[in-house]
Amino acid sequence: MNIAVIGAGNMGAGLARLFASSGHQVVIGARQPEKAAALAAEIGSQVQGGGIAAAVKLADIVVLALPYGAAAEALKEAGDLSGKVVVDISNPLKPDFSGLVIGHTTSAAEEIQALVGKAVVVKAFNTVFAQLLPREARAARPLQVFVAADDAAAKAKVTELAASAGFEPVDAGPLGNARYLEPIGMMNIAFGYFLGRGPTVAPAWASF
Ligand SMILES: NC(=O)c1ccc[n+]([C@@H]2O[C@H](COP(=O)([O-])OP(=O)(O)OC[C@H]3O[C@@H](n4cnc5c(N)ncnc54)[C@H](OP(=O)(O)O)[C@@H]3O)[C@@H](O)[C@H]2O)c1
């Protein structure tokens, strides 16, 4: 798959490295193109890096590895997104991590869908800490990725992408279920950082 990872922070770097090592063509886009280029050079394996619009142009799947509050500005820079799959991985946190800035009647994913017009948004990866992106960090057991989307083909693509990177994708229903996935991401942060479990915890859905 041709994947643009927008953002070169913890998640952007981790996902770019993971997807490249899983056999995908990866291009990193950042507001500071030199940062993306340096990260791409560090990862190697033919990863490219530069500006946001240039990265988006080369990709079918665009992963927004940005704070939710930065999505609108970055999407303005992104250019034409028609026909692309946009993956929203965000937990729309308050700046002091005390909660979420939106929820109940909407979600970050739905708000991003409203911004991207003819692109299709898929919610995924928001419950996976950056520390668990490397395959070796999750070798002990399968790690679930909840995938929510309204478009079946887009959901299938992101499901395939997650599986190719060694995750256990879980169909989480329509995009509106991001209203529930985002609070689960927040609870995971609470377990990881405020309740003493550390950032290698992750939620899992099980049948008994
Ligand atoms: N970290 C985790 O474990 C984790 C887990 C699940 C989901 N998430 C979600 O993943 C997303 C990224 O988190 P992160 O931990 O990777 O954050 P991060 O390390 O702080 O990186 C954020 C990236 O966003 C870029 N950025 C910020 N404002 C921007 C703007 N206005 N326009 C363009 N780029 C902008 C930053 O660029 P500069 O370098 O130029 O500042 C940086 O590359 C968040 O939505 C978060 O909720 C994180």
The ligand as an SDF file (V2000), in Angstrom:
LIG
                    3D

 48 52  0  0  0  0  0  0  0  0999 V2000
    1.5480    8.7510   21.7830 N   0  0  0  0  0  0  0  0  0  0  0  0
    0.7260    7.7110   21.8850 C   0  0  0  0  0  0  0  0  0  0  0  0
    1.0510    6.6990   22.5330 O   0  0  0  0  0  0  0  0  0  0  0  0
   -0.5970    7.7440   21.1760 C   0  0  0  0  0  0  0  0  0  0  0  0
   -1.3850    6.5830   21.1770 C   0  0  0  0  0  0  0  0  0  0  0  0
   -2.5880    6.5610   20.4580 C   0  0  0  0  0  0  0  0  0  0  0  0
   -2.9980    7.7060   19.7790 C   0  0  0  0  0  0  0  0  0  0  0  0
   -2.2340    8.8270   19.8400 N   0  0  0  0  0  0  0  0  0  0  0  0
   -2.6760   10.0090   19.0930 C   0  0  0  0  0  0  0  0  0  0  0  0
   -1.7670   10.1780   18.0330 O   0  0  0  0  0  0  0  0  0  0  0  0
   -1.6570   11.5520   17.6990 C   0  0  0  0  0  0  0  0  0  0  0  0
   -0.1790   11.9610   17.6810 C   0  0  0  0  0  0  0  0  0  0  0  0
    0.3490   11.7550   18.9690 O   0  0  0  0  0  0  0  0  0  0  0  0
    1.9260   11.7620   19.2270 P   0  0  0  0  0  0  0  0  0  0  0  0
    2.1240   11.1570   20.5570 O   0  0  0  0  0  0  0  0  0  0  0  0
    2.6440   11.2200   18.0570 O   0  0  0  0  0  0  0  0  0  0  0  0
    2.2050   13.3330   19.3410 O   0  0  0  0  0  0  0  0  0  0  0  0
    3.6130   14.0810   19.2160 P   0  0  0  0  0  0  0  0  0  0  0  0
    4.7230   13.1570   19.5210 O   0  0  0  0  0  0  0  0  0  0  0  0
    3.4560   15.3200   20.0300 O   0  0  0  0  0  0  0  0  0  0  0  0
    3.6890   14.4670   17.6590 O   0  0  0  0  0  0  0  0  0  0  0  0
    2.7490   15.3370   17.1070 C   0  0  0  0  0  0  0  0  0  0  0  0
    3.1380   15.6700   15.6740 C   0  0  0  0  0  0  0  0  0  0  0  0
    2.1370   16.5530   15.1870 O   0  0  0  0  0  0  0  0  0  0  0  0
    2.7850   17.6620   14.5480 C   0  0  0  0  0  0  0  0  0  0  0  0
    1.9430   18.8740   14.6190 N   0  0  0  0  0  0  0  0  0  0  0  0
    1.5180   19.5190   15.7070 C   0  0  0  0  0  0  0  0  0  0  0  0
    0.7680   20.5670   15.3550 N   0  0  0  0  0  0  0  0  0  0  0  0
    0.7350   20.5960   13.9880 C   0  0  0  0  0  0  0  0  0  0  0  0
    0.1260   21.4250   13.0210 C   0  0  0  0  0  0  0  0  0  0  0  0
   -0.6320   22.4600   13.3810 N   0  0  0  0  0  0  0  0  0  0  0  0
    0.3060   21.1440   11.7050 N   0  0  0  0  0  0  0  0  0  0  0  0
    1.0750   20.0850   11.3260 C   0  0  0  0  0  0  0  0  0  0  0  0
    1.6800   19.2500   12.2100 N   0  0  0  0  0  0  0  0  0  0  0  0
    1.4990   19.5030   13.5190 C   0  0  0  0  0  0  0  0  0  0  0  0
    4.0690   17.8490   15.3290 C   0  0  0  0  0  0  0  0  0  0  0  0
    4.9630   18.5750   14.4990 O   0  0  0  0  0  0  0  0  0  0  0  0
    6.2040   19.3940   15.1000 P   0  0  0  0  0  0  0  0  0  0  0  0
    7.2660   18.3470   15.3170 O   0  0  0  0  0  0  0  0  0  0  0  0
    6.5050   20.3590   14.0170 O   0  0  0  0  0  0  0  0  0  0  0  0
    5.7330   20.0130   16.3770 O   0  0  0  0  0  0  0  0  0  0  0  0
    4.4780   16.3770   15.5380 C   0  0  0  0  0  0  0  0  0  0  0  0
    5.1200   15.8680   14.3880 O   0  0  0  0  0  0  0  0  0  0  0  0
   -2.4980   12.3170   18.7270 C   0  0  0  0  0  0  0  0  0  0  0  0
   -3.7410   12.6310   18.1850 O   0  0  0  0  0  0  0  0  0  0  0  0
   -2.6700   11.3130   19.8610 C   0  0  0  0  0  0  0  0  0  0  0  0
   -3.8790   11.4980   20.5700 O   0  0  0  0  0  0  0  0  0  0  0  0
   -1.0500    8.8820   20.5070 C   0  0  0  0  0  0  0  0  0  0  0  0
  1  2  1  0
  2  3  2  0
  2  4  1  0
  4  5  1  0
  4 48  2  0
  5  6  2  0
  6  7  1  0
  7  8  2  0
  8  9  1  0
  8 48  1  0
  9 10  1  0
  9 46  1  0
 10 11  1  0
 11 12  1  0
 11 44  1  0
 12 13  1  0
 13 14  1  0
 14 15  2  0
 14 16  1  0
 14 17  1  0
 17 18  1  0
 18 19  2  0
 18 20  1  0
 18 21  1  0
 21 22  1  0
 22 23  1  0
 23 24  1  0
 23 42  1  0
 24 25  1  0
 25 26  1  0
 25 36  1  0
 26 27  1  0
 26 35  1  0
 27 28  2  0
 28 29  1  0
 29 30  1  0
 29 35  2  0
 30 31  1  0
 30 32  2  0
 32 33  1  0
 33 34  2  0
 34 35  1  0
 36 37  1  0
 36 42  1  0
 37 38  1  0
 38 39  2  0
 38 40  1  0
 38 41  1  0
 42 43  1  0
 44 45  1  0
 44 46  1  0
 46 47  1  0
M  CHG  2   8   1  16  -1
M  END
$$$$
